[in-house]
């Protein structure tokens, strides 16, 4: 393949990938959807705790990725436990800690990736490195 054809093929592939990532948002911006979900999940996923967003919920061992969102958004886990992320979307995702303490690497569609939760209790923000508008928090107890 000539260099011009190689460059053209790479540009076309990149354009298709970029277009596929942008087609799933028909109404609200991803940031609006994620923030709303975080507010909704904090009151329902943690078993009706005192309304705060910091723990108190039942520990989970799986976080689902559906429609470009983590579920639950605020996942309470036991310190040092294994947490599995399952990807139900048609595109790869990651769960990458903002502080670098964990990273699932790329999780293909219908695949899963696991991390070991930090040993130190606290809140650990994470994103999808491919789609930074996807945000979640691992609440380690």
C-alpha positions in Angstrom: 0.0 0.0 0.0 1.3 3.4 -0.9 1.9 6.0 1.8 -1.0 8.2 0.4 -3.4 5.2 0.5 -2.2 4.3 4.0 -2.9 7.8 5.3 -6.3 7.9 3.6 -7.2 4.6 5.1 -6.2 5.7 8.6 -8.1 9.0 8.2 -11.3 7.2 7.0 -11.0 4.7 9.9 -10.6 7.5 12.4 -13.6 9.3 11.0 -15.8 6.2 11.2 -14.7 5.6 14.9 -15.4 9.2 15.8 -18.8 9.2 14.1 -19.8 6.0 15.9 -19.0 7.5 19.3 -21.2 10.6 18.6 -24.3 8.9 17.3 -25.7 7.8 20.7 -26.6 11.2 22.0 -30.0 12.4 20.7 -31.3 14.7 23.3 -29.2 15.7 26.4 -25.5 16.2 26.5 -23.6 13.4 28.1 -22.5 15.5 31.0 -26.2 16.4 31.8 -27.2 12.7 31.6 -24.2 11.5 33.8 -24.8 14.2 36.5 -28.5 13.4 36.6 -27.8 9.7 37.0 -25.3 10.3 39.7 -27.9 12.2 41.7 -30.5 9.5 41.1 -28.2 6.6 41.9 -26.9 8.0 45.1 -30.3 7.8 46.8 -31.4 4.5 45.4 -28.3 2.3 45.0 -27.0 2.7 48.5 -30.1 1.3 50.1 -31.6 4.6 51.1 -28.7 5.8 53.3 -28.9 9.2 55.0 -29.0 10.9 51.6 -25.2 11.5 51.4 -23.1 10.5 48.5 -20.4 8.9 50.7 -20.8 5.2 51.3 -23.2 3.6 53.8 -24.5 1.3 51.0 -24.3 -2.4 50.5 -21.0 -3.4 48.8 -21.1 -4.5 45.2 -18.7 -6.6 43.3 -19.9 -5.7 39.7 -20.3 -2.4 37.9 -22.3 -2.5 34.6 -21.6 -0.2 31.7 -24.8 0.5 29.8 -25.6 3.3 27.4 -22.3 5.1 28.2 -22.9 5.1 31.9 -21.6 3.2 34.9 -24.3 1.5 37.0 -24.1 2.2 39.9 -22.4 5.5 39.3 -21.3 5.6 43.0 -20.3 2.0 43.7 -19.6 1.0 47.3 -17.0 -1.8 47.5 -14.9 -3.5 50.2 -11.3 -2.4 50.5 -9.0 -4.8 48.5 -11.9 -6.6 46.9 -12.1 -7.6 43.2 -14.5 -5.4 41.2 -15.7 -6.6 37.8 -16.8 -4.1 35.1 -19.2 -5.6 32.5 -19.6 -3.7 29.1 -23.0 -4.0 27.6 -22.3 -1.3 25.0 -21.3 -1.8 21.4 -18.0 0.1 21.9 -15.0 -0.5 24.1 -14.8 1.3 27.5 -12.4 1.5 30.4 -12.7 2.3 34.2 -9.6 4.4 34.8 -9.0 6.0 38.2 -8.2 9.7 38.1 -5.4 9.1 40.6 -4.0 6.2 38.7 -4.8 3.6 41.4 -6.6 1.3 39.1 -7.4 0.7 35.4 -9.3 -2.0 33.6 -7.6 -1.3 30.3 -10.0 -1.6 27.3 -13.1 -3.7 27.8 -14.6 -4.9 24.5 -18.3 -4.9 23.8 -20.0 -7.7 25.8 -16.7 -8.2 27.7 -15.6 -7.6 31.2 -12.5 -6.3 33.1 -11.6 -6.5 36.7 -9.6 -4.4 39.1 -8.6 -4.8 42.8 -10.1 -2.0 44.8 -7.6 0.1 46.7 -6.8 -1.0 50.3 -7.2 2.5 51.7 -10.8 3.6 52.4 -12.0 6.7 50.5 -13.6 7.9 47.3 -11.9 7.2 44.0 -13.1 9.0 40.9 -12.8 7.2 37.6 -13.6 7.8 33.9 -13.6 5.9 30.7 -10.4 6.9 28.9 -12.2 6.7 25.5 -15.2 8.7 26.7 -14.1 11.1 29.5 -17.7 12.3 30.0 -18.4 8.9 31.6 -17.7 9.3 35.3 -18.1 7.1 38.3 -16.9 6.9 41.9 -15.6 3.8 43.7 -16.4 4.3 47.4 -14.0 2.0 49.3 -15.0 1.0 52.8 
